[in-house]
């Protein structure tokens, strides 16, 4: 019950900001404020008291359209490009570098299909940034980089900002632009794009319907909505862990029952009544410079009692020779004698330093890889059976909340000499430490694949490429359902050959029967067939070269063919919409197989490591 409550509270924390923004946007839409402020992209409306009150800040990007599908073999088939209008066209790509908080990777966004009814599809940003491009109708194409006109007020504006006066307008923007109006210097409509991934695959059909309807539907344009600084990845990992059938580690300690108190936390799994650690590695001076009595006290220390270990480390005889002060020594003693330990304190009090010393003691007292402990347990923790025998403690797992904290802690362990670089594995791809690049798990596993795994991976890549092409064809066909293109015509002919072969033959002959063919491409054949030989319509050419007789151009025949074509086109679109989820599911199956292949090599690399570093996400 406690875990269920935590799950619901955490999920509400994730959804509440974007839900409040969507409801505020719906209120503005019903009141006509969206149309009234057509060029506005930043919002800060008041929220009704029944929804929590206060205000909610969010951004909306106009004329949102679903572009090309961009399936990623390491992520999902449901990655696609979203196009939208640039909120500050004159600033081009510089705008996004100046506003880096918008559309960051892993941001939770929503494609609002109908603002008034809060109909939306949730996505997360998976691209590495926003790309700026010209609108399809613009000549020249490519990225726009417009220079701002010089203004004599820019320096004064900066001075006013420093003095606490009126807010400076960056890059010479006018007051109208700062208020949300379109920049006066924007000569062209500029489009931007960002890669996103659907959060809920079940919403794919809703998105597909939007793709069919979006062209030419200016009255109901979609919006891209984001609450700045709201990231899905901050919640997703914890929510999925709470949803799992297996309970999280240490759940009995984190969510204690009525018979549990903090005073009876059990010993760690590697400690029993015969476990003794050599803690001479904690001495500040070299062993030869320390009194023999002190070295003997630390040579074989039992770990079955927190009080005894704390008393030893804080005693007047031992404490002056350690690299830790009294409170740090108490935290160290708690970590080695309890299954779960919380060490907390203000910044600068040495929490990270104590973590390094804990890792130092564990590394110094772990059994070597070649010992019987490792061969018998395949690296699992094994309590010693005799005095001074060492348990198998590798690999250790270091988990941090942020990538920066993880990089810093791993570098501290390397600097202190606890681990060598080839003993460390860093999980994740967002490390900014050049020093840790050689120990990134993905790159290390890539070189550790067996011949069979390399072959399987190559075959999976080929299969994923074929499915990706199929997905691209389906999405492009749906995108062009209301504005037929060459690819649409090709796919339509293939569909008619399978489901409407007689009607297709009739279309190609212009309704004249076998032996006749309409000159021109498929679109011209359809037009001529609908017209059914009406005077002034497309002529008919006999395959033997003769001129066809005049067809009876009755309006009833034309209407009948037009209705039949509309019916076949509707069936075609439905068939494409049904094929797309199946193709996406097949691609996701390949992604799962790729993860399994990679997992084999990654597990081998990780189990051979002494230290594994990873973030909570």
Secondary structure, DSSP 4 states (H G I P E B T S, - for coil): -HHHHHHHHHHHHHHHHHHHHHHHHHHHHHTTHHHHTTT--EEEEEPPGGGT-SEEEEEEEEEEEEEEE---TTS-S-EEEEEEE-TTGGGTTHHHHHTTTTT-TTEEEEEEEEGGGTEEEEEEE-SSS-EEEE-TTSSS-S---PPPPP-TTHHHHHHHHHTT-SPPPGGG--HHHHTTPPPTT--S-EEEEEEEEES-GGGHHHHHHHHHH-TT-GGG-EEEEEEEEEESHHHHHHHHHHHSSSPPTTHHHHT--TT--GGGPPPPTT--TT-EE--GGGBSS-GGGS-HHHHHHHHSEE-S-HHHHHHHHTSTTTGGGBSS-HHHHHHHHHHHH-SS-----STTSSHHHHHHHHHHHHHHTSPPTTSHHHHHHTT-----SSTTPPP--PSEEEEESSHHHHHHHHHHHHHTTSS-GGGEEE-SS----GGGGGGBHHHHHHTT--HHHHHHHHHHHHHHHHHHHHHHHHHHHHHTTTS--HHHHHHHHHHHHHH-HHHHHHHHTTTS-TTEEESS-HHHHHHHHHHTT-TTS--EEETTSPBPPPP---HHHHHHHHHHHHHHHHHHHHHHHHHHHHHHHHHHHHHHHHHHHHHHHHHHHHHT-SEEEEE--
